[in-house]
């Protein structure tokens, strides 16, 4: 794993999302009640950046065709068969670091949920 700094907590407040690019990969960061998650910044439907969509509570909605995802798990809400590719994330001090190699997609065999090593803020909030 090669973690790279993609943002700071000052840039990603609770209840917000943020799109970044690191090593040529689009990354979506989501902060839910102090729990930071990272996903590939693309909808499973047409690849539209989810950073251009809406975040309302835990529901992340694509701007193109209104596909919905659970921002805590990356699992599809509408349709349920969709899923996001999660990236390992950790918070060190104020820095948000992401491993740009994707974990398994939510719902893939062997997917065990958030596995990024925790620093403060990496795994709080989403239950």
C-alpha angles and dihedrals in degrees: 000000000000111000118200129189110251103165146340130249088249087065095047114049124186111284093024138107129208134192121218138166122224125172089351094304124118110233128194116204121196127187114199114178091327095316111120118206129181129203138166104277096240136096114240089230107059104348095254112160108262089207084076091057134075133276114202112171105310095337117103112193126195114233094220107055104356097250108168132216136183102248092208097054106018089232120140120257097178106044100016091205092067124090140175126234108247123215123206111254136187134179119221112184103311095335123103111210125190132192102227092210108092124240117220118296115262106269096025116126109272095023106142102176127249108003101165112126108259126241115167110309099016098106109014124110106026111087 
